[in-house]
Amino acid sequence: MTLLVVLLSATLNSTYSFAQTTSIVTDDASIAATCPKPRDNFYNRYLHTEKMPLAYDYVHEKDVFWEKRIWRLINTKEKRNHIFRNPQAPFISILLEAAKKGEIHLYSAWDDQFSDLLDQDAIHQLCHSSDTIEVVDPITFESSYRVVENEFNPENIIKFRVKEVWFFDEETSSLNVRILGIAPLISRYSDDGYFLNEGPMFWAYYPELRNVLAKKEAFNPHNDAARLSWDDIFEARIFSSYIIKESNIKDRRIQDYTSGMNALLESEKIKESIFNFEHDLWTY
């Protein structure tokens, strides 16, 4: 009789302990399911997602008294342009992610007139490269070749090309500038690893791109609470660049007829000619 009582007591205790353990596990799972995701701040940041770009003033053709097309180069190695290489959100990644989602269109780099639209397959090929590697079986020691796909590395994009138009508006009697397109520059190499050339990866139409850039924050080294959008960066000209080409009859770049320090002096000469044009319109 005593043995029977001991067995019943042990069975009840084990059953109660199992029920307690099951209850604890169930409670932990429910808490984890209902617990909100931790935020990396003490308040919610959402205003930048609702921001819209400031619309341009309407310009009629008859009001454009003078215009000049300019191509600029942005080198992200310069200190002022380090925001383009932010490891958490590189500028090239913003462009590619928006293109994959269908928010913007990308155009072929064959010309800078936005004439050849790229489809999603072409965009995928731009973002990935394939290599053939040799694989050795560890058991039979037989070798075979396999094609692998390499992910795109944003750190490979160091320079950006900007196409813009400077014009004088008779309606407002002011000299203005409008950006037309942005192109990341990529270095191309041969199969042996030798450098071939450097050219645009694709062209993005800036007026269409503004809606995306207005909702993307750019790093502000002076104040984390007052970050500007990428649309603000380009509209306020908060970047460093130099001119590499102006519209001309031979459609040649500065590097086609000069180089080195003379190329930088030619760039400044073009910049000063635009400033002097506006300055000479007025009488003091």
Secondary structure as the mmCIF struct_conf table of DSSP 4:
data_model
#
loop_
_struct_conf.conf_type_id
_struct_conf.id
_struct_conf.beg_label_comp_id
_struct_conf.beg_label_asym_id
_struct_conf.beg_label_seq_id
_struct_conf.end_label_comp_id
_struct_conf.end_label_asym_id
_struct_conf.end_label_seq_id
HELX_RH_AL_P HELX_RH_AL_P1 THR A 2 THR A 34
BEND BEND1 CYS A 35 CYS A 35
HELX_LH_PP_P HELX_LH_PP_P1 PRO A 36 PRO A 38
BEND BEND2 ASP A 40 TYR A 43
HELX_RH_3T_P HELX_RH_3T_P1 LEU A 47 GLU A 50
HELX_LH_PP_P HELX_LH_PP_P2 PRO A 53 TYR A 58
HELX_RH_3T_P HELX_RH_3T_P2 GLU A 61 ASP A 63
STRN STRN1 VAL A 64 ASN A 75
TURN_TY1_P TURN_TY1_P1 THR A 76 LYS A 77
BEND BEND3 GLU A 78 GLU A 78
HELX_RH_3T_P HELX_RH_3T_P3 LYS A 79 ARG A 85
TURN_TY1_P TURN_TY1_P2 PRO A 87 GLN A 88
BEND BEND4 ALA A 89 ALA A 89
HELX_RH_AL_P HELX_RH_AL_P2 PHE A 91 LYS A 100
TURN_TY1_P TURN_TY1_P3 LYS A 101 GLY A 102
BEND BEND5 GLU A 103 ILE A 104
STRN STRN2 LEU A 106 TYR A 107
TURN_TY1_P TURN_TY1_P4 ALA A 109 TRP A 110
BEND BEND6 ASP A 112 PHE A 114
BEND BEND7 ASP A 116 ASP A 116
STRN STRN3 LEU A 117 LEU A 117
HELX_RH_AL_P HELX_RH_AL_P3 GLN A 120 CYS A 127
STRN STRN4 HIS A 128 VAL A 136
TURN_TY1_P TURN_TY1_P5 PRO A 138 THR A 140
STRN STRN5 SER A 143 GLU A 151
HELX_LH_PP_P HELX_LH_PP_P3 PHE A 152 PHE A 152
HELX_RH_3T_P HELX_RH_3T_P4 PRO A 154 ASN A 156
STRN STRN6 LYS A 159 ASP A 169
TURN_TY1_P TURN_TY1_P6 GLU A 170 SER A 173
STRN STRN7 SER A 174 TYR A 189
TURN_TY1_P TURN_TY1_P7 ASP A 191 ASP A 192
BEND BEND8 GLY A 193 GLY A 193
STRN STRN8 PHE A 195 PRO A 200
BEND BEND9 MET A 201 MET A 201
STRN STRN9 TRP A 203 TYR A 205
HELX_RH_AL_P HELX_RH_AL_P4 TYR A 206 LEU A 213
TURN_TY1_P TURN_TY1_P8 ALA A 214 LYS A 215
BEND BEND10 LYS A 216 LYS A 216
STRN STRN10 GLU A 217 GLU A 217
BEND BEND11 PRO A 221 HIS A 222
TURN_TY1_P TURN_TY1_P9 ASP A 224 ALA A 225
BEND BEND12 ALA A 226 ALA A 226
HELX_LH_PP_P HELX_LH_PP_P4 ARG A 227 LEU A 228
STRN STRN11 SER A 229 SER A 229
HELX_RH_AL_P HELX_RH_AL_P5 TRP A 230 GLU A 235
TURN_TY1_P TURN_TY1_P10 ALA A 236 ARG A 237
BEND BEND13 PHE A 239 PHE A 239
STRN STRN12 TYR A 242 GLU A 246
TURN_TY1_P TURN_TY1_P11 ILE A 249 LYS A 250
HELX_RH_3T_P HELX_RH_3T_P5 ILE A 254 ASP A 256
TURN_TY1_P TURN_TY1_P12 TYR A 257 TYR A 257
TURN_TY1_P TURN_TY1_P13 GLY A 260 GLY A 260
HELX_RH_AL_P HELX_RH_AL_P6 MET A 261 ASP A 280
TURN_TY1_P TURN_TY1_P14 LEU A 281 LEU A 281
BEND BEND14 TRP A 282 TRP A 282
#
